[in-house]
Amino acid sequence: MEIDTKIKEALEKRAYGFEIEEKEFIKNKNNENTGRIKVTKKYIPPDVTALRTILQLKQAGKW
């Protein structure tokens, strides 16, 4: 994949918001791993700066 395409996709993702999964090992009271994993979904909200950048690039005809 071309670097410009990767950058464009990353910028769009940040501009529109996205969801991620965080994984955490569950430990017991002795701080030892139990072999279980806790998965938490988090929503990363849209970023105004990324949105502004996309709009500026579109208006300049570079998008």
Kinemage of the C-alpha trace (Angstrom):
@kinemage 1
@onewidth
@group {chain A} dominant
@subgroup {mainchain}
@vectorlist {calphas} color= white
{ca met a 1} P 0.000 0.000 0.000
{ca glu a 2} L 1.304 3.407 -0.942
{ca ile a 3} L 2.302 5.724 1.929
{ca asp a 4} L -0.054 8.494 0.739
{ca thr a 5} L -2.970 6.064 0.879
{ca lys a 6} L -2.023 4.978 4.400
{ca ile a 7} L -1.816 8.586 5.559
{ca lys a 8} L -5.152 9.443 3.936
{ca glu a 9} L -6.862 6.446 5.585
{ca ala a 10} L -5.369 7.293 8.999
{ca leu a 11} L -6.465 10.922 8.707
{ca glu a 12} L -10.005 9.913 7.691
{ca lys a 13} L -10.198 7.442 10.555
{ca arg a 14} L -9.152 10.115 13.046
{ca ala a 15} L -11.474 12.695 11.503
{ca tyr a 16} L -14.602 10.540 11.711
{ca gly a 17} L -13.899 8.691 14.959
{ca phe a 18} L -13.401 4.965 15.462
{ca glu a 19} L -13.645 2.138 17.961
{ca ile a 20} L -10.733 0.185 19.414
{ca glu a 21} L -10.396 -2.865 21.639
{ca glu a 22} L -8.074 -2.728 24.635
{ca lys a 23} L -6.906 -6.037 26.057
{ca glu a 24} L -5.732 -6.406 29.637
{ca phe a 25} L -4.477 -9.485 31.452
{ca ile a 26} L -6.496 -10.187 34.585
{ca lys a 27} L -4.318 -10.659 37.655
{ca asn a 28} L -5.120 -12.145 41.039
{ca lys a 29} L -4.530 -10.477 44.404
{ca asn a 30} L -0.872 -11.598 44.302
{ca asn a 31} L -0.425 -9.690 41.017
{ca glu a 32} L -0.029 -12.932 39.040
{ca asn a 33} L -1.633 -13.517 35.643
{ca thr a 34} L -4.735 -15.692 35.808
{ca gly a 35} L -4.630 -16.578 32.101
{ca arg a 36} L -7.781 -14.560 31.423
{ca ile a 37} L -7.998 -11.436 29.313
{ca lys a 38} L -10.420 -8.555 29.755
{ca val a 39} L -11.450 -6.897 26.483
{ca thr a 40} L -12.801 -3.353 26.635
{ca lys a 41} L -14.148 -1.470 23.643
{ca lys a 42} L -13.386 2.246 23.524
{ca tyr a 43} L -14.708 4.884 21.163
{ca ile a 44} L -12.213 7.474 19.982
{ca pro a 45} L -14.230 10.589 19.068
{ca pro a 46} L -13.666 12.615 15.887
{ca asp a 47} L -10.775 15.048 15.930
{ca val a 48} L -11.512 18.629 14.853
{ca thr a 49} L -7.981 19.236 13.587
{ca ala a 50} L -8.170 16.177 11.318
{ca leu a 51} L -11.539 17.325 9.980
{ca arg a 52} L -10.164 20.801 9.304
{ca thr a 53} L -7.162 19.335 7.485
{ca ile a 54} L -9.386 17.212 5.229
{ca leu a 55} L -11.548 20.215 4.364
{ca gln a 56} L -8.488 22.344 3.556
{ca leu a 57} L -7.031 19.616 1.319
{ca lys a 58} L -10.338 19.145 -0.497
{ca gln a 59} L -10.667 22.879 -1.129
{ca ala a 60} L -7.122 23.021 -2.460
{ca gly a 61} L -7.940 20.186 -4.873
{ca lys a 62} L -5.347 17.858 -3.351
{ca trp a 63} L -7.705 15.204 -2.015
